Amino acid sequence: MILRSVISSNQSYSRTLTNMTLLSPTPSHFHMPQNSPKNKNVAVIGAGSAGLVTARELHREGHSVVVFERENQLGGTWVYTPATESDPIGIDPNREIAHSSLYLSLRVNLPRKVMGYRDYPFVAKKKPNRDPRRYPGHKEVLDYLKDFAVDFGLIGLVRFGMEVGHVGLLENGKWKVSSKKRENDVVFVHEEYDAVVICNGHYTEPRTADIPGLEVWPGKQIHSHNYRVPDPFRDQVVVLIGSAASATDISREIAEVAKEVHISSRSATSGVPLKLPGYDNVWQHSMIESVGIDGGVNFRDGSKVLADIILHCTGYKYHFPFLETNGIVTVDDNRVGPLYKHIFPPAFAPSLSFVGLPWKVIPFPLCELQSKWIAGILSGRISLPSKEDMNADIEAFYSSMEASCIPKRYTHNMDDYQFDYDDWLAAECGSPLSEEWRKQMYFISRKNKKTQPETYRDQWDDDDLIIQAHEDFVKYIPELAQAQKLPR
Ligand SMILES: Cc1cc2nc3c(=O)[nH]c(=O)nc-3n(C[C@H](O)[C@H](O)[C@H](O)COP(=O)(O)OP(=O)(O)OC[C@H]3O[C@@H](n4cnc5c(N)ncnc54)[C@H](O)[C@@H]3O)c2cc1C
């Protein structure tokens, strides 16, 4: 019964584009090829939420796994640091990198039950210093990832403090991975692996708006990657560019201390600046036309403000400085390609793969399915189509984007078809499809985030879905059946 309802609701979420590109041309096919070594030596780059679940899936499948992590702890994005980079706008290629873009006050923007891995529910734990809220603060996510790593015995697979500087294909078909101690060493260790899975995250390399006049504009500029606390904005006139989740949170937070906040976004529909409801010092503007030497910021709506700071909440670039593929895999206007199903470059499949590229998604369960698929393919349990068929699928995808006038930079945006994608992967892996409660909870929370950005984390009316999720989780955590109070 559950299966049937999932399939029928999928139909309403899917788009023609999606159906065409995701559901063809690969049928599910499971087979175990003869004379092919089943277990591979696999290097995973990164021990964030993508790298950890990848390590688990590869390990479960019987592969040997080494995870390279340049930081001294796991968690990637979820390791908050008060440190910011020497170049606050993040353009200088020689700057010391701060990996995480978290700000101190950040609470997750998805209900925790939606956010967690499929078979390792992100439920509140009765342990000291844990955050039981439905939308917990960032530390709770890090604690969850640490629990996950411990419970699946992953810590011993990770080489902490080891930065991968180069990955390249050898003549024998293996990958050379060169790594070094991040802190002090210049000496690289060179090793060979059968396969490499890249899980290095994509929220570290800032993208900034290209605005005429910025080179002479005298104010300060900062990218949200380097935003931590509102204090530096006290009494300042701030222009904030962007309208995604971080922009919404940060604009409200700095409004508490700033003199004025002017939000510039593509989505502004009015021809004139509008005051943000509930705020005396926040205005919504159209996009910026230009900035001037007098400190002026001129908006397309004809308005102008004299600003002290421009805060770019304008997103990030995919960045793989270590990857050498002779130009076969490229990043072009934030399209990483060519990639079959956002994972495998056909020329190198299946020995090179990427986990975690899609955005506007629920990342943890999506990465879980991506890595399950990769693990099964590497062992020969699941097979890929021919290179020609993979290339044809990619071409069809790109052509359909072009025909729909969708810019390249949205290639990995899965806003309205992530569940079709997840379910396609699940079917390939022989795993259950996405849970109906997860889909519904996701869409409700997305709507609430839009309509009540200040309160969606603390007010909701989908308790019925919380109960359904809870019932589902009992199969992974039997103790939940005895819970006195329904965990949120
Ligand atoms: C501000 C912000 C808020 C977010 N909020 C949410 C949310 O509420 N819910 C949600 O589900 N998602 C959220 N996300 C998305 C979040 O990024 C993903 O949930 C997820 O953490 C991404 O995991 P990842 O493993 O792909 O990348 P990361 O977490 O970035 O991990 C990548 C790892 O790779 C390592 N690495 C990179 N390069 C190298 C190298 N050369 N050698 C060795 N190691 C390397 C890094 O040190 C890092 O540990 C948010 C993201 C941001 C930026």
The ligand as an ORCA input file, in Angstrom:
! r2SCAN-3c Opt
* xyz 0 1
  C      24.965     27.650      5.808
  C      24.497     26.280      5.456
  C      23.368     25.743      6.039
  C      22.924     24.469      5.726
  N      21.811     23.978      6.330
  C      21.420     22.708      6.063
  C      20.308     22.135      6.767
  O      19.673     22.785      7.585
  N      19.976     20.848      6.494
  C      20.681     20.101      5.574
  O      20.348     18.932      5.390
  N      21.710     20.642      4.885
  C      22.109     21.897      5.116
  N      23.185     22.428      4.448
  C      23.843     21.646      3.396
  C      25.071     20.888      3.950
  O      26.166     21.391      3.331
  C      24.886     19.431      3.734
  O      23.888     19.000      4.640
  C      26.082     18.541      4.008
  O      26.639     18.809      5.244
  C      27.122     18.551      2.931
  O      27.981     17.487      3.227
  P      29.208     17.124      2.297
  O      29.851     15.957      2.950
  O      28.764     17.036      0.892
  O      30.184     18.386      2.344
  P      30.935     19.004      3.585
  O      30.149     18.907      4.802
  O      31.375     20.336      3.141
  O      32.210     18.056      3.769
  C      33.262     18.023      2.849
  C      34.509     17.556      3.579
  O      35.557     17.388      2.633
  C      36.782     17.834      3.196
  N      37.691     18.177      2.113
  C      37.500     19.116      1.150
  N      38.557     19.137      0.312
  C      39.414     18.192      0.754
  C      40.691     17.742      0.311
  N      41.296     18.265     -0.773
  N      41.308     16.756      0.996
  C      40.705     16.201      2.096
  N      39.512     16.603      2.573
  C      38.869     17.584      1.894
  C      36.343     19.022      4.033
  O      37.300     19.340      5.030
  C      35.013     18.549      4.598
  O      35.179     17.923      5.843
  C      23.638     23.708      4.767
  C      24.779     24.246      4.164
  C      25.213     25.507      4.511
  C      26.449     26.041      3.858
*
